[in-house]
Amino acid sequence: MLVALAIVGLATIVVAIARWFAGLEPVAAFIAQYPGTYELPEGAPVGLPVWLNWSHFFNLFFIALIIRSGLQVRSERKPPAYFTSKRTGHKASITVWLHTSVDILWVVNGLIFVVLLFATGQWMRIVPTSWEVFPHAISAGLQYATLEWPLEDGWVNYNALQQLAYFVTVFVAAPLAIATGVRMSGWWPENERLNRAYPVAWARAIHFPTMLYFVAFIAVHVLLVLTTGALRNLNHMFAAKADDDWIGFLLFVGAMLVTAAAVVAARPTLLSPIASRFGKVTAR
């Protein structure tokens, strides 16, 4: 209770300071000059296609399982079962097997997403194409802090702060998670020179903070989706339409139920028969 009150009090102070700052004449002029969104290149696509909606759902589904299993791996002392690969003979806990297996699916989904992103021109929506992205992003951030949301239409164009966040997530955080995850996995070759060049300690030092970035991104992303026009935003993300009806909301609820069910069901009793198709599952 005290923590919640402290958070609310701190948020109230931040909003008050932001509104005072935004009311200063030079700052108000800056916001007027850079309202938060700049024009996309000519020919940029309008709207979100169905393939992007499906990619978004699979990303949600896989990342939930990845985060859960990753946290289990960090805290696991006595694994409930072990998996030994038929191909490599590498032995690991069944939790590590789940984490690695879902990682592979997540990477495949991400590769398909990136290929379609550039094949369809959708990249222009999340890759900055002008240096104006930075002053617009500062302006958008300040407007968010005042709780006076920047004017936007995500069906046509994201604001600059959103664009930078999506760019960092797709093209910086995701590759970092993959590169560090591979280094920590059983697939990494036992090569002394290679190991000296890329120590596993470096990978561990980067991998967990990268996961925390994803958790923070998801929390802020969901908060803003629900507070800046929930029905419209959910239709964009799950129904590939710009209307304000309830279709996207219902699909979102369905996606969350499926994801929650998968997270709850991801237990050794269910995982063992699946894992045994790819290797040997043992109690020790």
C-alpha positions as CSV (number, residue, x, y, z in Angstrom):
1,M,0.0,0.0,0.0
2,L,2.8,2.4,0.9
3,V,4.7,1.6,-2.3
4,A,1.6,2.3,-4.3
5,L,1.0,5.6,-2.6
6,A,4.7,6.5,-3.1
7,I,4.4,5.7,-6.9
8,V,1.2,7.8,-7.2
9,G,2.8,10.7,-5.3
10,L,6.0,10.6,-7.4
11,A,3.9,10.4,-10.6
12,T,1.9,13.4,-9.5
13,I,5.1,15.4,-8.9
14,V,6.5,14.4,-12.3
15,V,3.3,15.5,-14.1
16,A,3.2,18.8,-12.2
17,I,6.9,19.6,-13.1
18,A,6.3,18.5,-16.7
19,R,3.3,20.8,-17.1
20,W,5.2,23.7,-15.5
21,F,8.1,23.1,-17.9
22,A,5.9,22.7,-20.9
23,G,4.2,26.0,-20.1
24,L,7.4,28.0,-20.4
25,E,7.3,30.1,-23.5
26,P,10.5,28.7,-25.2
27,V,9.3,25.1,-24.5
28,A,5.8,25.8,-25.7
29,A,7.3,27.2,-28.9
30,F,9.5,24.1,-29.3
31,I,6.5,21.8,-28.9
32,A,4.6,23.9,-31.5
33,Q,7.5,23.6,-33.9
34,Y,8.0,19.9,-33.2
35,P,4.5,18.5,-32.3
36,G,5.8,14.9,-32.1
37,T,5.3,13.5,-35.6
38,Y,7.1,14.1,-38.9
39,E,6.1,13.2,-42.4
40,L,7.0,9.7,-43.7
41,P,8.7,9.3,-47.1
42,E,6.5,9.4,-50.1
43,G,4.9,6.0,-50.8
44,A,4.9,4.9,-47.2
45,P,2.1,2.3,-46.6
46,V,-1.0,3.3,-44.7
47,G,-2.4,0.9,-42.2
48,L,-1.2,-2.4,-40.8
49,P,-1.6,-5.6,-42.8
50,V,-2.9,-8.9,-41.5
51,W,0.5,-10.6,-41.6
52,L,1.8,-8.0,-39.2
53,N,-1.1,-8.7,-36.8
54,W,-0.2,-12.4,-36.8
55,S,3.5,-11.6,-36.3
56,H,2.5,-9.4,-33.4
57,F,0.5,-12.2,-31.8
58,F,3.2,-14.8,-32.2
59,N,5.7,-12.3,-30.8
60,L,3.5,-11.8,-27.7
61,F,3.0,-15.5,-27.3
62,F,6.7,-16.5,-27.6
63,I,8.1,-13.6,-25.6
64,A,5.8,-14.4,-22.7
65,L,7.1,-18.0,-22.6
66,I,10.7,-16.8,-23.1
67,I,10.5,-14.4,-20.2
68,R,8.9,-16.9,-17.9
69,S,11.3,-19.8,-18.7
70,G,14.3,-17.4,-18.6
71,L,13.4,-16.3,-15.1
72,Q,12.9,-20.0,-14.1
73,V,16.3,-20.8,-15.5
74,R,17.9,-18.1,-13.3
75,S,16.2,-19.3,-10.1
76,E,16.3,-23.0,-10.8
77,R,18.3,-25.0,-8.3
78,K,17.1,-28.6,-8.8
79,P,15.6,-29.0,-12.3
80,P,12.5,-31.3,-12.4
81,A,13.9,-33.1,-15.5
82,Y,16.8,-33.1,-17.9
83,F,17.0,-33.1,-21.7
84,T,19.8,-34.7,-23.7
85,S,19.9,-33.7,-27.4
86,K,20.0,-36.6,-29.9
87,R,22.0,-34.4,-32.3
88,T,24.7,-32.9,-30.0
89,G,24.5,-35.0,-26.9
90,H,24.3,-31.8,-24.9
91,K,22.5,-32.1,-21.6
92,A,20.5,-29.4,-19.9
93,S,17.4,-28.9,-17.7
94,I,14.1,-29.2,-19.4
95,T,13.5,-25.6,-18.5
96,V,16.6,-24.6,-20.6
97,W,15.3,-26.8,-23.4
98,L,11.9,-24.9,-23.3
99,H,13.7,-21.6,-23.2
100,T,15.9,-22.5,-26.2
101,S,13.1,-24.0,-28.2
102,V,10.8,-21.1,-27.9
103,D,13.8,-18.8,-28.6
104,I,14.2,-20.5,-32.0
105,L,10.5,-20.0,-32.8
106,W,10.8,-16.4,-31.8
107,V,13.8,-15.8,-34.0
108,V,12.0,-17.5,-37.0
109,N,9.0,-15.3,-36.4
110,G,11.3,-12.2,-36.2
111,L,13.1,-13.1,-39.4
112,I,9.8,-13.5,-41.3
113,F,8.7,-10.1,-39.8
114,V,11.9,-8.3,-40.9
115,V,11.7,-9.7,-44.4
116,L,8.1,-8.7,-44.9
117,L,8.8,-5.4,-43.2
118,F,11.2,-4.4,-46.0
119,A,9.4,-6.2,-48.8
120,T,6.2,-4.3,-48.1
121,G,7.6,-0.9,-47.2
122,Q,6.3,-1.1,-43.6
123,W,9.9,-0.4,-42.5
124,M,9.3,3.3,-43.1
125,R,7.0,3.3,-40.2
126,I,9.5,2.1,-37.6
127,V,12.9,3.1,-39.1
128,P,13.7,6.9,-38.7
129,T,14.1,8.6,-42.1
130,S,14.9,12.1,-40.8
131,W,17.0,13.7,-38.1
132,E,13.8,15.5,-37.1
133,V,12.9,12.3,-35.3
134,F,14.9,13.4,-32.2
135,P,13.3,16.8,-31.5
136,H,9.9,15.3,-32.3
137,A,10.7,12.4,-29.9
138,I,11.7,14.8,-27.1
139,S,8.5,16.8,-27.7
140,A,6.3,13.7,-27.6
141,G,8.0,12.5,-24.4
142,L,7.3,15.8,-22.7
143,Q,3.7,15.7,-23.8
144,Y,3.3,12.2,-22.4
145,A,4.8,13.4,-19.1
146,T,2.1,16.1,-18.9
147,L,-0.6,13.5,-19.6
148,E,-1.7,15.6,-22.6
149,W,-1.0,12.9,-25.2
150,P,0.5,14.1,-28.5
151,L,-1.9,14.0,-31.5
152,E,-1.3,10.9,-33.4
153,D,-2.9,8.4,-35.8
154,G,-1.0,5.1,-35.5
155,W,-2.9,3.8,-38.6
156,V,-1.0,6.3,-40.7
157,N,2.1,7.2,-38.8
158,Y,3.6,6.6,-35.3
159,N,4.9,9.6,-33.3
160,A,8.7,9.9,-33.2
161,L,9.1,8.5,-29.7
162,Q,7.1,5.4,-30.7
163,Q,9.2,5.0,-33.8
164,L,12.5,5.2,-31.9
165,A,11.2,2.7,-29.3
166,Y,10.1,0.2,-32.0
167,F,13.4,0.7,-33.9
168,V,15.5,0.0,-30.8
169,T,13.3,-3.0,-29.9
170,V,13.5,-4.6,-33.3
171,F,17.0,-3.7,-34.5
172,V,19.0,-3.3,-31.3
173,A,17.4,-5.2,-28.3
174,A,16.3,-8.3,-30.3
175,P,19.7,-8.9,-32.0
176,L,21.4,-8.4,-28.6
177,A,19.1,-11.0,-27.0
178,I,19.9,-13.4,-29.8
179,A,23.6,-12.8,-29.9
180,T,24.0,-13.2,-26.1
181,G,21.6,-16.1,-25.9
182,V,23.5,-18.1,-28.5
183,R,26.7,-17.5,-26.6
184,M,25.2,-18.9,-23.4
185,S,23.6,-21.9,-25.1
186,G,24.9,-25.4,-25.6
187,W,25.3,-24.7,-29.3
188,W,28.3,-22.4,-28.8
189,P,31.4,-24.1,-30.0
190,E,34.2,-25.1,-27.6
191,N,36.8,-22.9,-29.2
192,E,39.3,-21.4,-26.9
193,R,40.2,-18.4,-29.1
194,L,36.5,-17.7,-29.8
195,N,35.7,-17.9,-26.2
196,R,38.4,-15.4,-25.3
197,A,37.2,-13.0,-27.9
198,Y,33.6,-13.3,-26.7
199,P,33.6,-14.3,-23.0
200,V,30.4,-15.9,-21.7
201,A,30.5,-13.4,-18.8
202,W,29.9,-10.6,-21.3
203,A,26.9,-12.3,-22.7
204,R,25.4,-12.9,-19.2
205,A,26.0,-9.3,-18.3
206,I,24.0,-8.1,-21.3
207,H,21.3,-10.8,-21.6
208,F,19.5,-10.2,-18.4
209,P,19.3,-6.4,-18.7
210,T,18.1,-6.9,-22.3
211,M,15.2,-9.0,-20.9
212,L,14.5,-6.2,-18.4
213,Y,14.3,-3.8,-21.3
214,F,11.7,-6.0,-23.0
215,V,9.6,-6.2,-19.8
216,A,9.7,-2.4,-19.5
217,F,8.9,-1.9,-23.1
218,I,5.9,-4.3,-22.9
219,A,4.6,-2.6,-19.7
220,V,4.8,0.9,-21.2
221,H,3.5,-0.3,-24.6
222,V,0.4,-2.0,-23.0
223,L,-0.2,1.1,-20.8
224,L,-0.2,3.5,-23.7
225,V,-2.3,1.2,-26.0
226,L,-5.0,1.1,-23.3
227,T,-4.9,4.8,-22.4
228,T,-4.6,6.4,-25.9
229,G,-7.7,4.9,-27.5
230,A,-7.9,1.2,-26.6
231,L,-10.5,0.0,-29.1
232,R,-8.8,1.8,-32.0
233,N,-5.3,0.7,-31.1
234,L,-6.4,-2.9,-30.5
235,N,-8.1,-2.9,-33.9
236,H,-4.8,-1.7,-35.5
237,M,-2.8,-4.4,-33.7
238,F,-5.1,-7.4,-33.9
239,A,-7.8,-6.9,-36.5
240,A,-5.9,-4.9,-39.3
241,K,-8.6,-2.2,-39.3
242,A,-8.9,1.4,-38.3
243,D,-12.4,1.3,-36.8
244,D,-13.4,1.8,-33.2
245,D,-15.5,-1.4,-32.8
246,W,-14.8,-4.3,-30.4
247,I,-13.3,-6.8,-32.9
248,G,-9.7,-6.0,-32.0
249,F,-10.5,-6.1,-28.3
250,L,-12.1,-9.5,-28.5
251,L,-9.1,-10.8,-30.5
252,F,-6.8,-9.3,-27.9
253,V,-8.6,-11.1,-25.1
254,G,-8.4,-14.3,-27.1
255,A,-4.7,-13.8,-27.6
256,M,-4.1,-13.2,-23.9
257,L,-6.1,-16.2,-22.9
258,V,-4.2,-18.5,-25.3
259,T,-0.9,-17.0,-24.1
260,A,-1.8,-17.4,-20.4
261,A,-2.9,-21.0,-21.0
262,A,0.4,-21.8,-22.7
263,V,2.4,-20.2,-19.8
264,V,0.4,-22.2,-17.2
265,A,0.6,-25.4,-19.2
266,A,4.4,-25.2,-19.8
267,R,5.2,-27.7,-17.0
268,P,7.4,-30.8,-17.1
269,T,4.4,-33.2,-17.3
270,L,3.4,-31.6,-20.7
271,L,6.9,-30.7,-21.8
272,S,8.5,-34.1,-21.4
273,P,6.5,-35.9,-24.1
274,I,7.3,-33.1,-26.5
275,A,10.9,-32.9,-25.7
276,S,11.4,-36.7,-25.9
277,R,10.7,-36.4,-29.7
278,F,14.0,-34.4,-30.0
279,G,16.1,-36.2,-27.4
280,K,16.1,-38.1,-24.1
281,V,14.3,-36.8,-21.0
282,T,15.5,-38.1,-17.7
283,A,15.0,-37.4,-14.0
284,R,18.7,-36.7,-13.5
